[in-house]
Amino acid sequence: MSVERTLIHFPLDPASRQVRLALGEKKLPFTEQIERYWEHPERLAALNPSGLPPVLIEARGAIQTVVADSRAILEHLEERHPDYALLPDDAQGRAEARRLIAWFDRKFTDEVNGFLLHEKMEKRLLGLGAPELSALRRGRESLRQHLRMIEDLLTHRDWLAGGVLSLADLAAAAHLSVIDYMGEVPWEDFAATRHWYMRLKSRPSFRPLLADRFPGLPPAAHYDDLDF
């Protein structure tokens, strides 16, 4: 029986982007429904009590499965579609991939997104005024620390969790891609990370992200350039 998928998301949400990349890598078609989550839409709250995207709805005939939160969706996709695995085969590799996913979803979110995305995106969407320079400086300093961590991993590995592309790479790329949309990633200082990101940008799963545009929030000039 065929499956009809609907992904409820916001284009510049890193969590939503992780799911979009995973669906693309697994070549699973889906319909998009974009929600302005900061406006607290009732439909989104009914599907996910947190009121946050992403939410994946899968319909098999009359049977409907609703999966909320990026981590739950990614694990669900791995369970239901193991033919194109996005976690390494070995236990140590899977543990490392999950560690890095948590790193970006928690530590990167708190230390980088909590400043750069809040000041440059969320404030504008919410009408909260101009960015605070001190907060931008703090976010930029933290971003460089995280980029140094990525750079160190890629000095010894082909991909972040080891020898194969994994959900760890998709998580990191999802977060960095939104920061890059804002023109905040100092790629020139991190050669290995830049090369890794260029490989990811060239994958078919990444093309929809590079086409994202949001009114009032134009991307950096190099955002969709594959050879930046």
Buried (B, 14 or more C-beta within 10 A) or exposed (E): EEBEBBBBBBBBBBBBBBBBBBBBBBEBEBEEBBBEBEEEBEEBEEBBEEBBBBBBBBBEEEEEEBBBBBBBBBBBBBEBBEEEBBBBEEEEBBEBBBEBBBBBBEBBBEBBBBBBBBBBBBBBBEEEEEBEEEBBEBBBEBBBEBBEBBBEBBEEBEBBBBEBBBBBBBBBBBBBBBBBBBEBBEBEEBEBBBEBBBBBBEBEBBEBBBEBEBEEBEBBEEBBEEEB
